[in-house]
Amino acid sequence: MPNAKTVADMSVEEREAILSALSERLSFSASIANHDGDPDSQVLRALSERLRRDGAEIANDTCDAASTVVLEAIELLAKFEIGRPPDSSTVH
């Protein structure tokens, strides 16, 4: 990926956008997990709410806070997606 950036190389605005997108995805996944009775729904929801509440502060942090929370969010989403049964529906 020639234009790929690390979180540390992103502008504050780019980090805020990434954190916002992750918050939305975490919230969506938490809703699905909750519907399915998955106990990880609370962890997904908590991180989503933290990113929504503290995203601007995290994005402005000069240490590795943004990188750490992005990694945490991606790991949670990956764990959730891996644990889901494959979608058996097809779209024609």
C-alpha positions, -999 to +999 in steps of 0.1 A: +000+000+000+020+030-012-001+056+007-005+037+039+004+057+071+009+047+106-014+062+132+016+083+144+020+097+109-016+108+106-029+143+113-051+149+143-081+151+119-072+118+103-068+101+137-102+115+148-118+101+116-103+067+122-114+066+159-149+077+149-152+050+122-139+024+147-164+036+173-193+032+148-181-003+138-176-013+174-211-001+183-226-020+153-208-052+163-218-048+199-255-046+188-251-078+169-232-095+197-258-084+222-286-098+200-268-131+197-262-133+235-224-129+230-208-118+263-182-097+243-210-073+235-203-053+267-165-050+259-173-039+223-199-014+235-176+000+263-147+007+238-172+022+213-184+046+240-149+054+251-139+063+216-170+084+211-165+102+244-127+106+244-118+103+207-107+139+202-085+138+233-070+104+222-064+118+187-046+148+202-025+128+225+012+130+216+022+096+230+011+063+216-024+064+230-041+066+196-021+037+182-028+016+212-065+021+212-067+016+174-049-017+179-072-027+207-103-019+186-090-039+156-082-069+179-116-068+194-133-066+161-112-094+146-120-116+176-157-109+172-157-115+135-136-147+137-161-161+163-191-154+141-205-182+120-201-177+083-229-159+065-248-186+046-269-161+026-260-153-009-267-122-029-276-126-066 
